[in-house]
Amino acid sequence: MLARIPTPCQAKQWLLTVQSAEWANFSDIRNTYNSADIVRLDSGSTVYVFNIRSYRLIAAIYFTSKNPGRGRVYVQEFLTHPEYDKNTWKERN
């Protein structure tokens, strides 16, 4: 599912949770991570922002309605809060 993400303990836990998740939509994500946000970029893409203690993890998630456990999650950015607040990540995604 995810080839590699930075190694803080919180990120490892996030990865384990995502690998076992059966998300079919954003509501399912919010049931797991109530602080998750959905962000629509100027490019029209939708990304999901996870607040993982002192980090923000930005991911593209592609759901499958027929088999929720088979969706795809792509980590696009793993940022500190100050890096996230600059909003330059929106231009890269």
N, CA, C and O atoms as CSV, one atom per row, in Angstrom:
chain,resi,resn,atom,element,x,y,z
A,1,MET,N,N,0.824,-1.190,0.000
A,1,MET,CA,C,0.000,0.000,0.000
A,1,MET,C,C,0.868,1.254,0.000
A,1,MET,O,O,0.731,2.096,-0.888
A,2,LEU,N,N,1.745,1.390,0.966
A,2,LEU,CA,C,2.643,2.534,1.010
A,2,LEU,C,C,4.072,2.029,1.032
A,2,LEU,O,O,4.443,1.229,1.892
A,3,ALA,N,N,4.854,2.485,0.108
A,3,ALA,CA,C,6.227,2.001,0.012
A,3,ALA,C,C,7.088,2.519,1.164
A,3,ALA,O,O,7.828,1.753,1.781
A,4,ARG,N,N,6.991,3.829,1.456
A,4,ARG,CA,C,7.884,4.379,2.460
A,4,ARG,C,C,7.358,5.721,2.939
A,4,ARG,O,O,6.955,6.558,2.130
A,5,ILE,N,N,7.359,5.925,4.222
A,5,ILE,CA,C,7.043,7.223,4.803
A,5,ILE,C,C,8.073,7.501,5.886
A,5,ILE,O,O,8.757,6.578,6.329
A,6,PRO,N,N,8.202,8.759,6.328
A,6,PRO,CA,C,9.153,9.049,7.398
A,6,PRO,C,C,8.883,8.187,8.626
A,6,PRO,O,O,7.789,7.643,8.776
A,7,THR,N,N,9.860,8.063,9.491
A,7,THR,CA,C,9.816,7.045,10.529
A,7,THR,C,C,9.361,7.444,11.934
A,7,THR,O,O,9.481,6.600,12.821
A,8,PRO,N,N,8.859,8.625,12.223
A,8,PRO,CA,C,8.392,8.878,13.583
A,8,PRO,C,C,7.365,7.829,14.008
A,8,PRO,O,O,6.629,7.286,13.184
A,9,CYS,N,N,7.334,7.563,15.282
A,9,CYS,CA,C,6.447,6.535,15.828
A,9,CYS,C,C,4.996,6.767,15.427
A,9,CYS,O,O,4.276,5.819,15.116
A,10,GLN,N,N,4.566,8.026,15.434
A,10,GLN,CA,C,3.182,8.334,15.068
A,10,GLN,C,C,2.886,7.932,13.627
A,10,GLN,O,O,1.796,7.441,13.332
A,11,ALA,N,N,3.838,8.134,12.737
A,11,ALA,CA,C,3.639,7.783,11.333
A,11,ALA,C,C,3.549,6.273,11.160
A,11,ALA,O,O,2.766,5.784,10.345
A,12,LYS,N,N,4.336,5.546,11.912
A,12,LYS,CA,C,4.259,4.083,11.840
A,12,LYS,C,C,2.886,3.593,12.285
A,12,LYS,O,O,2.302,2.699,11.673
A,13,GLN,N,N,2.382,4.191,13.357
A,13,GLN,CA,C,1.055,3.802,13.834
A,13,GLN,C,C,-0.005,4.148,12.799
A,13,GLN,O,O,-0.930,3.368,12.573
A,14,TRP,N,N,0.124,5.317,12.168
A,14,TRP,CA,C,-0.816,5.713,11.123
A,14,TRP,C,C,-0.795,4.684,9.992
A,14,TRP,O,O,-1.845,4.261,9.508
A,15,LEU,N,N,0.392,4.292,9.581
A,15,LEU,CA,C,0.528,3.317,8.499
A,15,LEU,C,C,-0.160,2.000,8.856
A,15,LEU,O,O,-0.884,1.440,8.033
A,16,LEU,N,N,0.056,1.508,10.055
A,16,LEU,CA,C,-0.586,0.262,10.478
A,16,LEU,C,C,-2.105,0.392,10.478
A,16,LEU,O,O,-2.811,-0.532,10.074
A,17,THR,N,N,-2.598,1.523,10.924
A,17,THR,CA,C,-4.043,1.759,10.941
A,17,THR,C,C,-4.606,1.796,9.530
A,17,THR,O,O,-5.639,1.186,9.256
A,18,VAL,N,N,-3.934,2.505,8.637
A,18,VAL,CA,C,-4.410,2.627,7.253
A,18,VAL,C,C,-4.390,1.274,6.545
A,18,VAL,O,O,-5.303,0.956,5.783
A,19,GLN,N,N,-3.369,0.495,6.791
A,19,GLN,CA,C,-3.269,-0.803,6.124
A,19,GLN,C,C,-4.418,-1.737,6.507
A,19,GLN,O,O,-4.806,-2.592,5.711
A,20,SER,N,N,-4.955,-1.587,7.693
A,20,SER,CA,C,-6.054,-2.466,8.109
A,20,SER,C,C,-7.425,-1.814,7.954
A,20,SER,O,O,-8.448,-2.451,8.205
A,21,ALA,N,N,-7.450,-0.550,7.542
A,21,ALA,CA,C,-8.722,0.175,7.405
A,21,ALA,C,C,-9.525,-0.316,6.211
A,21,ALA,O,O,-8.977,-0.800,5.221
A,22,GLU,N,N,-10.829,-0.179,6.332
A,22,GLU,CA,C,-11.735,-0.478,5.220
A,22,GLU,C,C,-12.595,0.759,4.985
A,22,GLU,O,O,-13.802,0.761,5.227
A,23,TRP,N,N,-11.935,1.805,4.508
A,23,TRP,CA,C,-12.608,3.068,4.273
A,23,TRP,C,C,-13.290,3.066,2.913
A,23,TRP,O,O,-12.690,2.695,1.905
A,24,ALA,N,N,-14.547,3.485,2.896
A,24,ALA,CA,C,-15.277,3.611,1.636
A,24,ALA,C,C,-15.529,5.075,1.285
A,24,ALA,O,O,-15.904,5.390,0.156
A,25,ASN,N,N,-15.322,5.975,2.263
A,25,ASN,CA,C,-15.589,7.394,2.040
A,25,ASN,C,C,-14.959,8.209,3.169
A,25,ASN,O,O,-14.356,7.660,4.092
A,26,PHE,N,N,-15.111,9.522,3.075
A,26,PHE,CA,C,-14.503,10.404,4.061
A,26,PHE,C,C,-15.095,10.199,5.456
A,26,PHE,O,O,-14.385,10.339,6.452
A,27,SER,N,N,-16.365,9.874,5.538
A,27,SER,CA,C,-16.980,9.614,6.852
A,27,SER,C,C,-16.279,8.472,7.574
A,27,SER,O,O,-16.098,8.516,8.791
A,28,ASP,N,N,-15.885,7.450,6.822
A,28,ASP,CA,C,-15.152,6.338,7.426
A,28,ASP,C,C,-13.799,6.797,7.966
A,28,ASP,O,O,-13.368,6.360,9.033
A,29,ILE,N,N,-13.137,7.680,7.223
A,29,ILE,CA,C,-11.859,8.221,7.692
A,29,ILE,C,C,-12.078,8.982,8.989
A,29,ILE,O,O,-11.321,8.818,9.946
A,30,ARG,N,N,-13.125,9.825,9.024
A,30,ARG,CA,C,-13.407,10.618,10.226
A,30,ARG,C,C,-13.763,9.744,11.416
A,30,ARG,O,O,-13.518,10.136,12.557
A,31,ASN,N,N,-14.327,8.584,11.180
A,31,ASN,CA,C,-14.610,7.661,12.282
A,31,ASN,C,C,-13.319,7.127,12.886
A,31,ASN,O,O,-13.271,6.809,14.075
A,32,THR,N,N,-12.278,7.030,12.076
A,32,THR,CA,C,-10.979,6.572,12.553
A,32,THR,C,C,-10.138,7.733,13.066
A,32,THR,O,O,-9.531,7.644,14.133
A,33,TYR,N,N,-10.105,8.817,12.306
A,33,TYR,CA,C,-9.320,10.015,12.650
A,33,TYR,C,C,-10.257,11.214,12.635
A,33,TYR,O,O,-10.503,11.803,11.582
A,34,ASN,N,N,-10.778,11.573,13.801
A,34,ASN,CA,C,-11.768,12.655,13.833
A,34,ASN,C,C,-11.183,14.026,13.525
A,34,ASN,O,O,-11.933,14.982,13.325
A,35,SER,N,N,-9.869,14.142,13.483
A,35,SER,CA,C,-9.250,15.428,13.133
A,35,SER,C,C,-8.855,15.501,11.656
A,35,SER,O,O,-8.270,16.495,11.226
A,36,ALA,N,N,-9.164,14.477,10.886
A,36,ALA,CA,C,-8.822,14.493,9.454
A,36,ALA,C,C,-9.661,15.543,8.726
A,36,ALA,O,O,-10.818,15.787,9.066
A,37,ASP,N,N,-9.047,16.148,7.726
A,37,ASP,CA,C,-9.737,17.148,6.904
A,37,ASP,C,C,-9.615,16.779,5.442
A,37,ASP,O,O,-8.676,16.102,5.022
A,38,ILE,N,N,-10.584,17.240,4.683
A,38,ILE,CA,C,-10.547,17.060,3.236
A,38,ILE,C,C,-10.261,18.434,2.624
A,38,ILE,O,O,-10.879,19.427,3.007
A,39,VAL,N,N,-9.329,18.489,1.676
A,39,VAL,CA,C,-8.940,19.756,1.064
A,39,VAL,C,C,-9.019,19.610,-0.448
A,39,VAL,O,O,-8.423,18.700,-1.024
A,40,ARG,N,N,-9.751,20.505,-1.081
A,40,ARG,CA,C,-9.820,20.550,-2.535
A,40,ARG,C,C,-8.807,21.572,-3.006
A,40,ARG,O,O,-8.858,22.736,-2.609
A,41,LEU,N,N,-7.885,21.140,-3.852
A,41,LEU,CA,C,-6.824,22.012,-4.351
A,41,LEU,C,C,-7.290,22.760,-5.591
A,41,LEU,O,O,-8.274,22.380,-6.225
A,42,ASP,N,N,-6.575,23.827,-5.930
A,42,ASP,CA,C,-6.910,24.601,-7.133
A,42,ASP,C,C,-6.862,23.741,-8.386
A,42,ASP,O,O,-7.564,24.015,-9.359
A,43,SER,N,N,-6.036,22.705,-8.365
A,43,SER,CA,C,-5.918,21.807,-9.516
A,43,SER,C,C,-7.155,20.933,-9.691
A,43,SER,O,O,-7.311,20.269,-10.716
A,44,GLY,N,N,-8.049,20.934,-8.670
A,44,GLY,CA,C,-9.230,20.093,-8.721
A,44,GLY,C,C,-9.047,18.781,-7.971
A,44,GLY,O,O,-10.013,18.054,-7.739
A,45,SER,N,N,-7.820,18.482,-7.598
A,45,SER,CA,C,-7.543,17.260,-6.841
A,45,SER,C,C,-8.058,17.400,-5.410
A,45,SER,O,O,-8.164,18.502,-4.872
A,46,THR,N,N,-8.366,16.283,-4.825
A,46,THR,CA,C,-8.771,16.248,-3.429
A,46,THR,C,C,-7.711,15.494,-2.649
A,46,THR,O,O,-7.276,14.416,-3.054
A,47,VAL,N,N,-7.298,16.067,-1.526
A,47,VAL,CA,C,-6.347,15.398,-0.645
A,47,VAL,C,C,-6.942,15.376,0.758
A,47,VAL,O,O,-7.875,16.114,1.074
A,48,TYR,N,N,-6.381,14.522,1.571
A,48,TYR,CA,C,-6.832,14.356,2.942
A,48,TYR,C,C,-5.672,14.698,3.858
A,48,TYR,O,O,-4.547,14.247,3.643
A,49,VAL,N,N,-5.947,15.498,4.883
A,49,VAL,CA,C,-4.917,15.960,5.795
A,49,VAL,C,C,-5.159,15.322,7.155
A,49,VAL,O,O,-6.238,15.441,7.736
A,50,PHE,N,N,-4.128,14.644,7.647
A,50,PHE,CA,C,-4.189,13.985,8.944
A,50,PHE,C,C,-3.280,14.735,9.907
A,50,PHE,O,O,-2.120,15.009,9.599
A,51,ASN,N,N,-3.813,15.058,11.055
A,51,ASN,CA,C,-3.046,15.723,12.099
A,51,ASN,C,C,-2.478,14.635,13.002
A,51,ASN,O,O,-3.202,14.034,13.795
A,52,ILE,N,N,-1.182,14.387,12.875
A,52,ILE,CA,C,-0.527,13.328,13.646
A,52,ILE,C,C,0.443,13.994,14.616
A,52,ILE,O,O,1.630,14.151,14.329
A,53,ARG,N,N,-0.083,14.374,15.751
A,53,ARG,CA,C,0.648,15.077,16.798
A,53,ARG,C,C,1.401,16.280,16.250
A,53,ARG,O,O,0.762,17.287,15.944
A,54,SER,N,N,2.695,16.234,16.112
A,54,SER,CA,C,3.426,17.415,15.651
A,54,SER,C,C,3.653,17.422,14.146
A,54,SER,O,O,4.514,18.153,13.655
A,55,TYR,N,N,2.906,16.634,13.423
A,55,TYR,CA,C,3.053,16.553,11.963
A,55,TYR,C,C,1.701,16.659,11.270
A,55,TYR,O,O,0.648,16.450,11.872
A,56,ARG,N,N,1.767,16.989,9.990
A,56,ARG,CA,C,0.608,16.916,9.109
A,56,ARG,C,C,0.967,15.969,7.987
A,56,ARG,O,O,1.972,16.155,7.300
A,57,LEU,N,N,0.157,14.973,7.805
A,57,LEU,CA,C,0.364,14.003,6.740
A,57,LEU,C,C,-0.709,14.250,5.688
A,57,LEU,O,O,-1.903,14.219,5.987
A,58,ILE,N,N,-0.280,14.494,4.468
A,58,ILE,CA,C,-1.197,14.790,3.371
A,58,ILE,C,C,-1.184,13.608,2.426
A,58,ILE,O,O,-0.125,13.166,1.981
A,59,ALA,N,N,-2.370,13.097,2.121
A,59,ALA,CA,C,-2.467,11.892,1.304
A,59,ALA,C,C,-3.585,12.017,0.277
A,59,ALA,O,O,-4.604,12.669,0.506
A,60,ALA,N,N,-3.361,11.382,-0.843
A,60,ALA,CA,C,-4.425,11.188,-1.832
A,60,ALA,C,C,-4.999,9.801,-1.560
A,60,ALA,O,O,-4.254,8.832,-1.412
A,61,ILE,N,N,-6.310,9.711,-1.496
A,61,ILE,CA,C,-6.957,8.436,-1.202
A,61,ILE,C,C,-7.966,8.146,-2.294
A,61,ILE,O,O,-8.808,8.980,-2.627
A,62,TYR,N,N,-7.865,6.956,-2.840
A,62,TYR,CA,C,-8.780,6.508,-3.882
A,62,TYR,C,C,-9.600,5.353,-3.320
A,62,TYR,O,O,-9.080,4.263,-3.083
A,63,PHE,N,N,-10.873,5.606,-3.113
A,63,PHE,CA,C,-11.768,4.618,-2.530
A,63,PHE,C,C,-12.307,3.679,-3.597
A,63,PHE,O,O,-12.409,4.046,-4.768
A,64,THR,N,N,-12.648,2.475,-3.187
A,64,THR,CA,C,-13.371,1.558,-4.061
A,64,THR,C,C,-14.674,1.199,-3.349
A,64,THR,O,O,-14.657,0.696,-2.226
A,65,SER,N,N,-15.782,1.455,-3.999
A,65,SER,CA,C,-17.074,1.244,-3.351
A,65,SER,C,C,-17.423,-0.232,-3.194
A,65,SER,O,O,-18.089,-0.606,-2.229
A,66,LYS,N,N,-16.993,-1.059,-4.107
A,66,LYS,CA,C,-17.353,-2.470,-4.042
A,66,LYS,C,C,-16.511,-3.252,-3.049
A,66,LYS,O,O,-16.960,-4.263,-2.510
A,67,ASN,N,N,-15.281,-2.784,-2.804
A,67,ASN,CA,C,-14.389,-3.497,-1.896
A,67,ASN,C,C,-13.566,-2.469,-1.121
A,67,ASN,O,O,-12.430,-2.178,-1.497
A,68,PRO,N,N,-14.136,-1.906,-0.022
A,68,PRO,CA,C,-13.468,-0.813,0.688
A,68,PRO,C,C,-12.038,-1.109,1.122
A,68,PRO,O,O,-11.228,-0.184,1.181
A,69,GLY,N,N,-11.701,-2.324,1.421
A,69,GLY,CA,C,-10.353,-2.649,1.853
A,69,GLY,C,C,-9.325,-2.636,0.742
A,69,GLY,O,O,-8.140,-2.850,0.996
A,70,ARG,N,N,-9.759,-2.386,-0.493
A,70,ARG,CA,C,-8.849,-2.419,-1.642
A,70,ARG,C,C,-8.565,-1.045,-2.235
A,70,ARG,O,O,-8.035,-0.958,-3.343
A,71,GLY,N,N,-8.900,0.020,-1.533
A,71,GLY,CA,C,-8.583,1.353,-2.013
A,71,GLY,C,C,-7.083,1.590,-1.988
A,71,GLY,O,O,-6.315,0.728,-1.561
A,72,ARG,N,N,-6.677,2.749,-2.442
A,72,ARG,CA,C,-5.256,3.093,-2.469
A,72,ARG,C,C,-5.027,4.393,-1.718
A,72,ARG,O,O,-5.822,5.330,-1.797
A,73,VAL,N,N,-3.914,4.425,-0.982
A,73,VAL,CA,C,-3.518,5.615,-0.238
A,73,VAL,C,C,-2.106,5.982,-0.670
A,73,VAL,O,O,-1.195,5.155,-0.635
A,74,TYR,N,N,-1.941,7.234,-1.077
A,74,TYR,CA,C,-0.635,7.723,-1.514
A,74,TYR,C,C,-0.236,8.909,-0.641
A,74,TYR,O,O,-0.886,9.955,-0.663
A,75,VAL,N,N,0.824,8.738,0.118
A,75,VAL,CA,C,1.318,9.845,0.941
A,75,VAL,C,C,2.008,10.830,0.015
A,75,VAL,O,O,2.910,10.470,-0.742
A,76,GLN,N,N,1.570,12.081,0.087
A,76,GLN,CA,C,2.153,13.106,-0.761
A,76,GLN,C,C,3.101,14.026,-0.006
A,76,GLN,O,O,4.103,14.477,-0.561
A,77,GLU,N,N,2.797,14.305,1.237
A,77,GLU,CA,C,3.635,15.196,2.040
A,77,GLU,C,C,3.584,14.738,3.492
A,77,GLU,O,O,2.570,14.221,3.961
A,78,PHE,N,N,4.679,14.932,4.182
A,78,PHE,CA,C,4.764,14.684,5.618
A,78,PHE,C,C,5.468,15.896,6.186
A,78,PHE,O,O,6.684,16.034,6.046
A,79,LEU,N,N,4.710,16.784,6.833
A,79,LEU,CA,C,5.221,18.104,7.190
A,79,LEU,C,C,5.078,18.396,8.672
A,79,LEU,O,O,4.218,17.834,9.351
A,80,THR,N,N,5.929,19.281,9.162
A,80,THR,CA,C,5.724,19.831,10.496
A,80,THR,C,C,4.581,20.846,10.386
A,80,THR,O,O,4.211,21.248,9.283
A,81,HIS,N,N,4.034,21.250,11.508
A,81,HIS,CA,C,2.958,22.249,11.460
A,81,HIS,C,C,3.418,23.564,10.824
A,81,HIS,O,O,2.681,24.125,10.012
A,82,PRO,N,N,4.613,24.081,11.162
A,82,PRO,CA,C,5.054,25.317,10.499
A,82,PRO,C,C,5.202,25.160,8.978
A,82,PRO,O,O,4.860,26.076,8.230
A,83,GLU,N,N,5.706,24.015,8.518
A,83,GLU,CA,C,5.815,23.784,7.070
A,83,GLU,C,C,4.435,23.748,6.434
A,83,GLU,O,O,4.226,24.318,5.363
A,84,TYR,N,N,3.507,23.090,7.080
A,84,TYR,CA,C,2.142,22.993,6.571
A,84,TYR,C,C,1.500,24.379,6.473
A,84,TYR,O,O,0.845,24.704,5.483
A,85,ASP,N,N,1.701,25.183,7.512
A,85,ASP,CA,C,1.069,26.500,7.574
A,85,ASP,C,C,1.523,27.448,6.472
A,85,ASP,O,O,0.829,28.420,6.174
A,86,LYS,N,N,2.668,27.185,5.865
A,86,LYS,CA,C,3.142,28.017,4.755
A,86,LYS,C,C,2.284,27.844,3.505
A,86,LYS,O,O,2.280,28.716,2.635
A,87,ASN,N,N,1.554,26.727,3.402
A,87,ASN,CA,C,0.664,26.418,2.284
A,87,ASN,C,C,1.364,26.179,0.952
A,87,ASN,O,O,0.697,26.047,-0.074
A,88,THR,N,N,2.685,26.122,0.945
A,88,THR,CA,C,3.372,25.856,-0.322
A,88,THR,C,C,3.136,24.421,-0.790
A,88,THR,O,O,3.321,24.127,-1.971
A,89,TRP,N,N,2.734,23.529,0.102
A,89,TRP,CA,C,2.449,22.133,-0.280
A,89,TRP,C,C,1.303,22.061,-1.277
A,89,TRP,O,O,1.236,21.134,-2.084
A,90,LYS,N,N,0.408,23.027,-1.225
A,90,LYS,CA,C,-0.746,23.016,-2.136
A,90,LYS,C,C,-0.303,23.189,-3.586
A,90,LYS,O,O,-0.964,22.692,-4.499
A,91,GLU,N,N,0.799,23.882,-3.802
A,91,GLU,CA,C,1.304,24.112,-5.149
A,91,GLU,C,C,2.000,22.868,-5.698
A,91,GLU,O,O,2.099,22.702,-6.913
A,92,ARG,N,N,2.481,21.997,-4.821
A,92,ARG,CA,C,3.218,20.807,-5.255
A,92,ARG,C,C,2.315,19.609,-5.519
A,92,ARG,O,O,2.749,18.625,-6.119
A,93,ASN,N,N,1.088,19.682,-5.085
A,93,ASN,CA,C,0.180,18.540,-5.194
A,93,ASN,C,C,-0.948,18.792,-6.167
A,93,ASN,O,O,-1.795,17.922,-6.367
